[in-house]
Amino acid sequence: MSARVAQAGGIVVRKQDDRLAVLLVRSKKDPAIWVFPKGHIEPGETAAATALRETWEEAGVEGDLDGPVGAPLEFQSGVEPVSVQYFLLRARTEGPSPEGRDTQWLSIDEALKMLAFQNAREKLLEAVHHVRL
C-alpha cells in the first residue's frame, strides 16, 4: 500500500447580507464538479500554509485562518490515495483566480447541493457548525 498524498485545502466563508456564503471552485480534473480549493503540500510547507496558498491560486481569495476542520478526509483520487486536511478560512480579499478557474459563492444549502461528494458535504456541515456570523 502506497503512502497517502498529503494535501490541504480551504473551506472559505464570508458574511453575505445576514447569512453565510461558502466558496466553491471548478475541479481541474472534471470541470463539471464543484469542490473546495485544495492541493498538494509542498516540501517545507505546513498544511495551513498550503490551504491559504491553494485558495489564492485556485480562487483568487485571500483569507484568515480559523483553524482545521476535523480530521483529514481520506479518499482515492484516481489511482492516488489522498489525505486532505481542510481549514476554515474567512475571506478577506477577492480577485480573479490566477489559474483562471470559475468560482462561486453559495449559501450553505446551495453548496450542499452543488458538492458532488458526500464526504465534502459532511466536511462543510462540520465547518459551518463552528462559524459565528
C-alpha positions as a printed Julia matrix, in Angstrom:
133×3 Matrix{Float64}:
   0.0    0.0     0.0
   1.48   3.34   -1.0
   1.5    6.31    1.32
  -1.33   8.79    1.05
  -0.58  12.02   -0.8
  -0.77  14.87    1.71
  -2.98  17.74    0.62
  -4.66  20.69    2.31
  -7.49  22.97    1.36
  -9.79  25.74    2.45
 -13.46  25.82    3.29
 -13.81  29.54    2.71
 -16.71  31.53    4.16
 -17.82  35.13    4.2
 -20.81  37.01    5.5
 -23.23  37.95    2.73
 -26.07  40.15    3.92
 -27.08  38.32    7.12
 -26.12  34.82    6.05
 -23.04  32.76    5.47
 -21.72  32.12    1.96
 -19.19  29.42    1.05
 -16.72  29.42   -1.85
 -16.57  26.61   -4.42
 -14.23  26.27   -7.43
 -14.47  24.13  -10.54
 -12.42  20.94  -10.34
  -9.41  20.88  -12.67
  -9.8   17.11  -13.23
 -13.53  17.34  -14.01
 -14.9   20.86  -14.69
 -18.46  19.58  -14.16
 -17.65  19.14  -10.47
 -17.51  21.94   -7.88
 -15.08  21.49   -4.98
 -13.28  23.32   -2.18
  -9.88  24.73   -3.22
  -7.11  22.28   -2.27
  -3.77  20.94   -3.39
  -0.5   19.19   -2.59
   1.51  20.24    0.43
   4.9   21.41   -0.86
   8.11  20.32    0.92
   8.68  22.51    3.97
   5.15  23.93    3.82
   2.62  23.49    6.62
  -0.89  22.22    5.86
  -2.27  25.61    6.96
   0.07  27.47    4.57
  -0.99  25.13    1.75
  -4.68  25.83    2.41
  -4.04  29.59    2.16
  -1.85  29.25   -0.97
  -4.21  26.91   -2.81
  -7.23  29.09   -2.01
  -5.36  32.05   -3.54
  -4.07  30.11   -6.59
  -7.38  28.41   -7.43
  -9.88  31.08   -6.39
  -8.06  34.43   -6.1
  -9.26  34.71   -2.5
  -7.08  35.61    0.46
  -8.36  34.77    3.89
  -7.72  34.47    7.57
  -7.16  31.01    9.0
  -9.77  29.93   11.53
  -8.31  26.5    12.32
  -8.56  22.93   11.0
 -11.91  21.32   10.25
 -11.84  17.96   11.99
  -9.77  15.01   10.82
  -8.31  14.79    7.3
 -10.55  13.4     4.56
  -9.07  10.25    3.05
 -10.14   9.02   -0.38
  -8.94   7.76   -3.75
  -8.28  10.42   -6.39
  -7.94   8.29   -9.5
  -5.16   5.84   -8.57
  -3.75   8.11   -5.86
  -4.67   7.62   -2.19
  -5.09  11.15   -0.81
  -5.38  12.68    2.65
  -6.73  16.25    2.73
  -6.71  18.44    5.82
  -9.26  21.22    5.4
  -9.11  24.53    7.23
 -11.85  27.04    7.83
 -10.89  30.34    6.18
 -12.64  33.69    6.42
 -12.41  35.54    3.12
 -10.62  38.9     3.33
  -9.92  39.94   -0.27
 -11.05  38.59   -3.61
  -9.76  38.9    -7.15
  -9.74  36.79  -10.29
  -8.43  33.22  -10.0
  -4.73  33.17  -11.03
  -5.44  29.72  -12.52
  -8.48  31.02  -14.42
 -10.9   28.77  -12.53
 -14.58  29.5   -12.24
 -15.6   30.29   -8.66
 -18.91  30.87   -6.97
 -20.17  31.97   -3.59
 -23.18  29.97   -2.46
 -25.44  29.73    0.53
 -24.74  26.68    2.66
 -27.87  24.94    1.27
 -26.85  25.7    -2.33
 -23.3   24.49   -1.69
 -24.6   21.24   -0.18
 -26.49  20.64   -3.44
 -23.51  21.56   -5.68
 -20.85  19.48   -3.91
 -20.51  16.15   -5.71
 -19.16  14.1    -2.82
 -20.9   13.15    0.41
 -17.67  13.46    2.44
 -17.3   17.07    1.22
 -20.9   17.85    2.24
 -20.21  16.41    5.68
 -17.0   18.46    5.96
 -18.91  21.65    5.05
 -21.52  20.97    7.76
 -18.71  20.29   10.24
 -17.03  23.6     9.29
 -20.1   25.85    9.45
 -21.11  24.35   12.77
 -18.17  26.33   14.26
 -18.82  29.64   12.47
 -20.27  32.64   14.23
 -21.63  35.37   11.95
